[in-house]
Amino acid sequence: MEIGIKLNGRMLSDNIDADLLLIDWLRDKGCFSVKRGCETSNCGLCTVLMDGKPVLSCSMLAARASGHEIMTLEGLQEEASEFVGFLADQGTDQCGFCNPGFVMNTIALLRENPDPTDDEILSYLAGNLCRCSGYNGQLRGIRAFLDSRKK
């Protein structure tokens, strides 16, 4: 099956098996920020942006992404660099495994809502699991970033 996906700003064509998951296609293309965690769509580690909206790449066939734009953390380094330091300052990266999913969802949240409330932040990040620090550090980091932009 032939697919065409715009990945991190670059148009790619590929011949794939019909049952190939998007996560496996992305990792094959060198997008190692997209991680395999639960494989049940519950942890958020595999989050990517499809046409600007967060999707779980472990539960989507690569064929469904054909004709769409997929952004991974590799393609969003500049945008992510604006706030990841704020997350790290709050100790949210103890093991770092969940960070790409949190960063991808934070980018999507801030694009959709540049001034979210704490409840909106927590609601948007609810699909990401962090066994080291929970959500309080992420909330403090995002809030600190938002407060710094108001100065």
Backbone as a chain_set.jsonl record, in Angstrom:
{"seq": "MEIGIKLNGRMLSDNIDADLLLIDWLRDKGCFSVKRGCETSNCGLCTVLMDGKPVLSCSMLAARASGHEIMTLEGLQEEASEFVGFLADQGTDQCGFCNPGFVMNTIALLRENPDPTDDEILSYLAGNLCRCSGYNGQLRGIRAFLDSRKK", "coords": {"N": [[0.85, -1.167, 0.0], [0.613, 2.152, -0.882], [1.644, 5.154, 0.66], [1.506, 8.649, 1.518], [2.95, 10.998, 3.489], [3.32, 14.027, 5.189], [5.965, 14.613, 7.042], [7.199, 16.195, 9.742], [7.519, 18.517, 8.239], [8.53, 17.605, 5.837], [7.779, 15.974, 2.851], [7.01, 12.602, 2.553], [7.003, 9.507, 0.858], [5.915, 6.137, 0.866], [5.944, 2.57, 0.685], [3.934, 0.411, 2.301], [2.948, -2.224, 4.612], [-0.481, -3.011, 5.116], [-1.242, -3.234, 7.779], [0.545, -1.814, 9.336], [1.494, 0.042, 12.119], [1.298, 3.51, 12.961], [3.185, 4.44, 14.843], [5.3, 2.616, 14.519], [6.056, 3.116, 11.881], [6.899, 5.779, 12.135], [9.071, 5.559, 13.948], [10.733, 4.006, 12.374], [11.431, 5.902, 10.561], [13.182, 7.419, 11.973], [12.22, 8.9, 14.095], [12.612, 8.969, 17.134], [11.66, 10.084, 19.441], [9.085, 9.403, 19.708], [7.567, 7.177, 21.614], [7.117, 3.774, 22.662], [4.904, 2.618, 24.966], [2.503, 1.658, 26.79], [0.971, 0.404, 24.831], [-1.752, 0.367, 24.644], [-3.13, 2.665, 24.297], [-3.186, 4.303, 26.553], [-1.156, 5.711, 27.884], [0.116, 7.917, 26.657], [2.719, 8.227, 25.693], [3.307, 7.93, 23.029], [2.393, 10.124, 21.671], [1.735, 12.24, 18.939], [1.436, 15.039, 16.688], [-1.192, 15.332, 14.499], [-2.056, 17.033, 11.768], [-1.976, 19.191, 13.481], [-3.322, 18.398, 15.781], [-3.313, 16.447, 18.774], [-2.613, 12.97, 18.601], [-2.644, 9.458, 19.271], [-0.096, 7.522, 18.356], [0.291, 4.815, 18.604], [-2.083, 3.595, 18.32], [-3.025, 3.991, 15.831], [-3.262, 3.285, 12.422], [-0.669, 3.506, 10.031], [-1.499, 3.971, 7.456], [-3.825, 5.461, 7.781], [-2.831, 7.933, 8.315], [-1.964, 8.839, 5.958], [-1.781, 11.425, 3.576], [-1.906, 13.393, 5.406], [-0.448, 15.78, 7.75], [2.147, 15.075, 9.907], [3.593, 15.797, 12.957], [6.384, 15.414, 15.004], [8.271, 15.418, 18.065], [10.848, 15.803, 17.172], [10.534, 17.543, 15.045], [9.649, 19.795, 16.251], [11.414, 21.139, 17.87], [12.29, 23.821, 18.278], [9.955, 25.196, 19.081], [9.309, 23.673, 21.346], [11.514, 24.138, 22.944], [11.043, 26.529, 24.149], [9.623, 26.115, 26.528], [10.423, 23.737, 27.858], [12.498, 23.884, 29.709], [11.274, 25.075, 31.878], [9.652, 23.001, 32.745], [11.602, 21.127, 33.479], [12.814, 22.512, 35.585], [11.005, 22.087, 37.581], [11.353, 19.505, 38.34], [10.227, 17.546, 36.747], [11.322, 15.757, 35.048], [12.387, 13.301, 36.008], [12.885, 10.554, 35.263], [12.483, 10.921, 32.622], [11.157, 9.541, 30.615], [8.443, 9.953, 30.015], [8.384, 12.527, 29.101], [8.41, 13.394, 26.235], [5.713, 12.914, 25.388], [4.262, 14.559, 27.166], [5.313, 17.044, 26.407], [4.502, 17.224, 23.715], [1.695, 17.28, 24.03], [1.471, 19.599, 25.545], [2.361, 21.552, 23.743], [0.286, 21.337, 21.846], [-1.883, 22.103, 23.472], [-1.188, 24.785, 24.17], [-1.181, 25.979, 21.679], [-3.851, 25.806, 21.039], [-5.071, 27.042, 23.205], [-3.815, 29.723, 24.478], [-3.737, 30.784, 27.054], [-4.41, 28.978, 29.355], [-6.43, 27.782, 32.113], [-5.564, 26.317, 35.324], [-7.093, 23.997, 35.679], [-7.797, 23.448, 33.012], [-5.286, 22.9, 31.944], [-4.578, 20.575, 33.408], [-6.637, 18.886, 32.554], [-6.056, 18.642, 29.817], [-3.64, 17.313, 29.898], [-4.256, 14.903, 30.983], [-4.238, 12.403, 29.705], [-1.655, 11.523, 29.733], [0.722, 9.523, 31.307], [2.722, 9.61, 34.213], [4.934, 8.11, 36.147], [6.866, 8.866, 37.904], [6.656, 11.563, 38.868], [4.05, 12.495, 38.763], [1.386, 14.854, 38.095], [1.693, 17.361, 39.23], [4.211, 18.708, 39.119], [4.452, 19.126, 36.357], [2.251, 20.799, 35.945], [3.018, 23.012, 37.546], [5.343, 23.778, 36.143], [4.363, 24.448, 33.554], [2.629, 26.504, 34.269], [4.502, 28.326, 35.343], [5.935, 28.922, 33.008], [3.884, 30.139, 31.478], [3.339, 32.343, 33.118], [5.781, 33.668, 32.923], [5.69, 34.629, 30.341], [3.9, 36.657, 30.503], [5.144, 38.761, 31.643]], "CA": [[0.0, 0.0, 0.0], [1.409, 3.382, -1.01], [1.187, 6.274, 1.486], [2.244, 9.902, 1.454], [2.781, 11.716, 4.752], [4.23, 15.137, 5.425], [6.535, 14.354, 8.359], [8.076, 17.271, 10.228], [7.752, 19.474, 7.171], [9.085, 16.962, 4.643], [6.852, 15.007, 2.26], [7.581, 11.272, 2.386], [6.166, 8.448, 0.283], [6.42, 4.836, 1.3], [5.115, 1.407, 0.416], [3.842, -0.23, 3.611], [1.92, -3.232, 4.855], [-1.727, -2.367, 5.541], [-1.417, -3.292, 9.232], [1.642, -1.113, 10.009], [1.082, 1.123, 13.018], [1.985, 4.786, 12.739], [4.361, 4.511, 15.727], [6.395, 1.838, 13.926], [6.503, 3.848, 10.698], [7.635, 6.962, 12.594], [10.361, 5.144, 14.499], [11.535, 3.57, 11.228], [11.894, 7.131, 9.899], [14.127, 8.092, 12.855], [11.539, 9.726, 15.105], [12.73, 8.171, 18.345], [10.943, 10.71, 20.554], [7.798, 8.709, 19.766], [7.923, 5.992, 22.388], [6.142, 2.716, 22.905], [4.744, 2.414, 26.403], [1.474, 0.703, 27.192], [0.388, -0.202, 23.631], [-3.207, 0.287, 24.817], [-3.638, 4.043, 24.185], [-3.447, 4.827, 27.894], [-0.047, 6.381, 28.574], [0.478, 9.164, 25.996], [4.122, 8.292, 25.278], [3.409, 7.89, 21.573], [1.648, 11.261, 21.138], [2.238, 13.071, 17.846], [0.403, 15.947, 16.2], [-1.649, 15.1, 13.136], [-2.746, 18.261, 11.37], [-1.996, 20.085, 14.635], [-4.063, 17.838, 16.91], [-2.629, 15.277, 19.333], [-3.135, 11.63, 18.372], [-1.808, 8.387, 19.813], [0.398, 6.804, 17.179], [0.284, 3.365, 18.829], [-3.413, 3.056, 18.028], [-3.423, 4.461, 14.505], [-2.547, 2.696, 11.298], [0.075, 4.481, 9.225], [-2.311, 4.275, 6.275], [-4.795, 6.508, 8.132], [-2.121, 9.21, 8.344], [-1.646, 9.222, 4.587], [-2.436, 12.658, 3.172], [-1.926, 14.319, 6.538], [0.837, 16.254, 8.263], [2.493, 14.546, 11.227], [4.722, 16.461, 13.616], [6.909, 14.773, 16.203], [9.134, 16.324, 18.82], [12.016, 16.119, 16.349], [10.191, 18.666, 14.188], [9.136, 20.911, 17.062], [12.437, 21.476, 18.86], [12.32, 25.255, 18.575], [8.754, 25.523, 19.866], [9.403, 22.989, 22.635], [12.6, 24.699, 23.762], [10.543, 27.684, 24.882], [9.083, 25.812, 27.851], [10.881, 22.506, 28.521], [13.304, 24.242, 30.875], [10.356, 25.321, 32.988], [9.256, 21.682, 33.243], [12.762, 20.538, 34.158], [13.02, 23.237, 36.847], [10.058, 21.565, 38.57], [11.666, 18.101, 38.607], [9.314, 16.665, 36.019], [12.05, 14.841, 34.167], [13.166, 12.391, 36.837], [13.416, 9.518, 34.374], [12.403, 11.509, 31.292], [10.489, 8.697, 29.629], [7.129, 10.5, 29.641], [8.503, 13.921, 28.659], [7.954, 13.729, 24.881], [4.258, 12.971, 25.336], [3.832, 15.779, 27.855], [5.703, 18.203, 25.602], [3.626, 17.272, 22.544], [0.366, 17.727, 24.449], [1.565, 20.995, 25.981], [2.393, 22.348, 22.514], [-1.086, 21.359, 21.302], [-2.706, 22.901, 24.387], [-0.867, 26.213, 24.085], [-1.621, 26.453, 20.361], [-5.311, 25.904, 21.087], [-5.489, 27.922, 24.288], [-2.565, 30.321, 24.945], [-3.803, 31.182, 28.464], [-5.315, 28.035, 30.004], [-6.517, 27.707, 33.572], [-4.942, 25.105, 35.848], [-7.97, 22.861, 35.379], [-7.677, 23.149, 31.585], [-3.98, 22.248, 31.762], [-4.671, 19.208, 33.934], [-7.536, 18.13, 31.687], [-5.369, 18.375, 28.557], [-2.528, 16.397, 30.127], [-4.754, 13.729, 31.695], [-3.94, 11.17, 28.985], [-0.239, 11.193, 29.872], [1.077, 8.945, 32.594], [4.069, 9.847, 34.741], [5.027, 7.343, 37.385], [7.874, 9.464, 38.792], [6.34, 12.831, 39.526], [2.641, 12.87, 38.681], [1.067, 16.019, 37.286], [1.91, 18.633, 39.916], [5.392, 19.363, 38.57], [4.137, 19.588, 35.01], [1.361, 21.949, 36.097], [3.828, 24.149, 38.016], [6.238, 24.188, 35.062], [3.583, 25.131, 32.514], [2.154, 27.756, 34.864], [5.658, 29.228, 35.415], [6.186, 29.363, 31.642], [2.828, 31.086, 31.1], [3.551, 33.572, 33.908], [6.963, 34.365, 32.392], [5.309, 35.289, 29.083], [3.062, 37.815, 30.814], [5.991, 39.834, 32.185]], "C": [[0.901, 1.237, 0.0], [0.802, 4.483, -0.13], [2.062, 7.486, 1.223], [1.934, 10.706, 2.71], [3.79, 12.855, 4.8], [4.709, 14.998, 6.873], [7.523, 15.45, 8.719], [8.496, 18.208, 9.099], [8.272, 18.897, 5.871], [8.113, 15.912, 4.114], [7.577, 13.688, 2.026], [6.55, 10.341, 1.771], [6.778, 7.122, 0.671], [5.434, 3.757, 0.876], [5.104, 0.58, 1.698], [2.854, -1.389, 3.579], [0.699, -2.528, 5.429], [-1.89, -2.329, 7.059], [-0.299, -2.592, 10.01], [1.105, 0.023, 10.864], [1.912, 2.369, 12.738], [3.24, 4.884, 13.603], [5.547, 3.776, 15.101], [6.937, 2.519, 12.676], [7.352, 5.044, 11.112], [9.011, 6.591, 13.138], [11.296, 4.659, 13.393], [12.107, 4.771, 10.476], [12.797, 7.957, 10.82], [13.508, 8.987, 13.905], [11.492, 8.959, 16.427], [12.147, 8.848, 19.58], [9.583, 10.051, 20.738], [8.076, 7.348, 20.402], [6.758, 5.028, 22.539], [6.102, 2.472, 24.414], [3.766, 1.3, 26.682], [0.915, -0.123, 26.039], [-1.121, -0.405, 23.755], [-3.852, 1.663, 24.768], [-3.943, 4.675, 25.533], [-2.341, 5.677, 28.493], [0.391, 7.694, 27.935], [1.903, 9.258, 25.505], [4.29, 8.391, 23.768], [2.716, 9.076, 20.908], [2.425, 11.995, 20.047], [1.116, 14.035, 17.481], [0.079, 15.584, 14.759], [-2.523, 16.289, 12.764], [-2.966, 19.17, 12.574], [-2.71, 19.563, 15.859], [-3.343, 16.608, 17.453], [-3.372, 13.979, 19.018], [-2.144, 10.63, 18.953], [-1.376, 7.495, 18.66], [0.43, 5.296, 17.368], [-1.062, 2.756, 18.475], [-3.939, 3.539, 16.672], [-2.588, 3.754, 13.449], [-1.846, 3.797, 10.514], [-0.74, 4.888, 7.999], [-3.329, 5.377, 6.559], [-4.152, 7.882, 8.154], [-1.758, 9.696, 6.945], [-2.46, 10.443, 4.185], [-2.492, 13.707, 4.264], [-0.507, 14.769, 6.888], [1.017, 15.724, 9.677], [3.709, 15.306, 11.738], [5.09, 15.662, 14.86], [7.795, 15.795, 16.916], [10.386, 16.702, 18.032], [11.761, 17.341, 15.472], [9.736, 19.906, 14.935], [10.141, 21.38, 18.112], [12.419, 22.947, 19.243], [11.134, 25.654, 19.457], [8.825, 24.898, 21.266], [10.445, 23.629, 23.543], [12.155, 25.913, 24.561], [10.136, 27.325, 26.307], [9.642, 24.565, 28.533], [11.772, 22.784, 29.727], [12.457, 24.508, 32.098], [9.873, 24.001, 33.592], [10.399, 21.051, 34.028], [13.024, 21.206, 35.497], [12.113, 22.723, 37.957], [10.276, 20.08, 38.86], [10.789, 17.12, 37.864], [10.025, 15.635, 35.171], [12.923, 13.872, 34.949], [13.738, 11.244, 36.018], [13.366, 9.976, 32.927], [11.606, 10.726, 30.271], [9.182, 9.305, 29.136], [7.226, 11.891, 29.019], [8.04, 14.195, 27.232], [6.435, 13.818, 24.761], [3.708, 14.213, 26.003], [4.136, 17.012, 27.011], [4.785, 18.334, 24.385], [2.234, 17.772, 22.924], [0.378, 19.165, 24.934], [1.608, 21.926, 24.771], [0.988, 22.461, 21.939], [-1.998, 22.226, 22.163], [-2.46, 24.385, 24.188], [-1.197, 26.797, 22.713], [-3.131, 26.691, 20.368], [-5.785, 26.95, 22.087], [-4.235, 28.548, 24.915], [-2.57, 30.743, 26.423], [-4.76, 30.268, 29.234], [-5.327, 28.188, 31.526], [-5.794, 26.438, 34.019], [-5.786, 23.87, 35.544], [-7.897, 22.473, 33.908], [-6.347, 22.462, 31.28], [-4.062, 20.8, 32.208], [-5.562, 18.334, 33.06], [-6.823, 17.734, 30.395], [-4.27, 17.333, 28.722], [-2.959, 15.069, 30.74], [-4.43, 12.406, 30.996], [-2.49, 10.754, 29.045], [0.025, 10.636, 31.257], [2.514, 9.288, 32.958], [4.134, 9.139, 36.082], [6.019, 7.95, 38.372], [7.337, 10.651, 39.569], [4.871, 13.223, 39.483], [2.464, 14.13, 37.858], [1.408, 17.347, 37.949], [3.116, 19.391, 39.376], [5.146, 19.905, 37.175], [3.241, 20.824, 35.074], [2.146, 23.176, 36.548], [4.737, 24.672, 36.904], [5.515, 24.95, 33.96], [3.091, 26.467, 33.032], [3.308, 28.767, 34.946], [5.999, 29.77, 34.028], [5.162, 30.414, 31.229], [3.0, 32.42, 31.839], [4.73, 34.364, 33.378], [6.648, 35.108, 31.105], [4.486, 36.536, 29.324], [3.895, 39.011, 31.296], [6.508, 40.732, 31.102]], "O": [[1.835, 1.338, 0.795], [-0.405, 4.717, -0.168], [3.2, 7.37, 0.769], [0.78, 11.052, 2.96], [4.967, 12.67, 4.491], [3.948, 15.237, 7.811], [8.558, 15.607, 8.071], [9.648, 18.633, 9.009], [8.44, 19.63, 4.896], [7.671, 15.047, 4.87], [8.626, 13.652, 1.383], [5.37, 10.383, 2.121], [7.996, 6.992, 0.792], [4.239, 4.012, 0.728], [6.15, 0.101, 2.135], [2.044, -1.522, 2.661], [0.838, -1.545, 6.157], [-2.608, -1.472, 7.575], [-0.205, -2.76, 11.226], [0.348, 0.867, 10.384], [3.072, 2.288, 12.334], [4.267, 5.371, 13.13], [6.675, 4.266, 15.151], [8.144, 2.503, 12.435], [8.399, 5.3, 10.518], [10.004, 7.245, 12.819], [12.507, 4.872, 13.461], [13.149, 4.663, 9.83], [13.144, 9.087, 10.478], [14.217, 9.762, 14.546], [10.469, 8.377, 16.788], [12.138, 8.255, 20.658], [8.995, 10.134, 21.817], [8.729, 6.488, 19.811], [5.59, 5.415, 22.542], [7.114, 2.165, 25.044], [4.149, 0.135, 26.796], [0.435, -1.236, 26.252], [-1.701, -1.241, 23.062], [-5.01, 1.813, 25.16], [-4.857, 5.492, 25.645], [-2.56, 6.314, 29.523], [0.992, 8.521, 28.62], [2.278, 10.286, 24.942], [5.309, 8.884, 23.286], [2.472, 9.044, 19.702], [3.601, 12.323, 20.206], [-0.023, 13.863, 17.916], [0.964, 15.535, 13.905], [-3.577, 16.522, 13.355], [-3.997, 19.835, 12.686], [-2.706, 20.229, 16.894], [-2.816, 15.81, 16.678], [-4.593, 13.898, 19.15], [-0.958, 10.924, 19.105], [-2.195, 6.797, 18.063], [0.582, 4.561, 16.392], [-1.177, 1.537, 18.343], [-5.14, 3.499, 16.407], [-1.368, 3.643, 13.569], [-2.381, 4.894, 10.358], [-0.669, 6.036, 7.56], [-3.661, 6.151, 5.661], [-4.844, 8.892, 8.026], [-1.302, 10.826, 6.77], [-3.668, 10.501, 4.417], [-3.057, 14.784, 4.073], [0.483, 14.224, 6.399], [0.153, 15.901, 10.536], [4.717, 15.44, 11.044], [4.231, 15.286, 15.657], [8.027, 16.895, 16.415], [10.923, 17.796, 18.204], [12.69, 18.098, 15.187], [9.469, 20.943, 14.329], [9.755, 21.956, 19.129], [12.523, 23.277, 20.424], [11.296, 26.36, 20.453], [8.443, 25.53, 22.25], [10.281, 23.661, 24.762], [12.804, 26.291, 25.536], [10.286, 28.148, 27.21], [9.351, 24.352, 29.71], [11.796, 21.993, 30.67], [12.86, 24.208, 33.221], [9.705, 23.896, 34.807], [10.19, 20.505, 35.111], [13.417, 20.536, 36.452], [12.412, 22.9, 39.138], [9.468, 19.462, 39.553], [10.623, 15.981, 38.301], [9.389, 14.731, 34.629], [14.079, 13.648, 34.588], [14.94, 10.985, 36.067], [14.121, 9.478, 32.092], [11.398, 11.208, 29.158], [8.851, 9.183, 27.957], [6.244, 12.383, 28.463], [7.319, 15.171, 27.026], [5.925, 14.717, 24.092], [2.796, 14.854, 25.48], [3.31, 17.92, 26.912], [4.339, 19.434, 24.061], [1.658, 18.598, 22.216], [-0.606, 19.882, 24.754], [0.964, 22.975, 24.774], [0.546, 23.554, 21.585], [-2.798, 22.999, 21.636], [-3.405, 25.162, 24.052], [-1.466, 27.993, 22.603], [-3.622, 27.654, 19.779], [-6.768, 27.653, 21.852], [-3.647, 27.944, 25.812], [-1.511, 31.028, 26.981], [-5.801, 30.721, 29.711], [-4.364, 28.659, 32.131], [-5.454, 25.588, 33.197], [-5.25, 22.819, 35.193], [-7.933, 21.286, 33.586], [-6.289, 21.55, 30.454], [-3.661, 19.897, 31.474], [-5.261, 17.158, 32.853], [-6.974, 16.604, 29.93], [-3.996, 16.561, 27.803], [-2.121, 14.202, 30.99], [-4.359, 11.375, 31.664], [-2.12, 9.732, 28.467], [-0.399, 11.211, 32.259], [3.407, 9.257, 32.112], [3.463, 9.531, 37.036], [6.017, 7.592, 39.55], [7.532, 10.747, 40.78], [4.485, 14.205, 40.119], [3.302, 14.442, 37.012], [1.411, 18.375, 37.272], [3.042, 20.606, 39.193], [5.577, 21.01, 36.844], [3.454, 21.786, 34.335], [1.964, 24.262, 35.998], [4.882, 25.884, 36.744], [6.001, 25.978, 33.488], [3.129, 27.463, 32.31], [3.111, 29.945, 34.649], [6.318, 30.951, 33.887], [5.525, 31.46, 30.691], [2.827, 33.489, 31.254], [4.698, 35.594, 33.376], [7.281, 36.121, 30.81], [4.381, 37.389, 28.442], [3.4, 40.137, 31.348], [7.235, 41.684, 31.385]]}, "num_chains": 1, "name": "protein.A"}
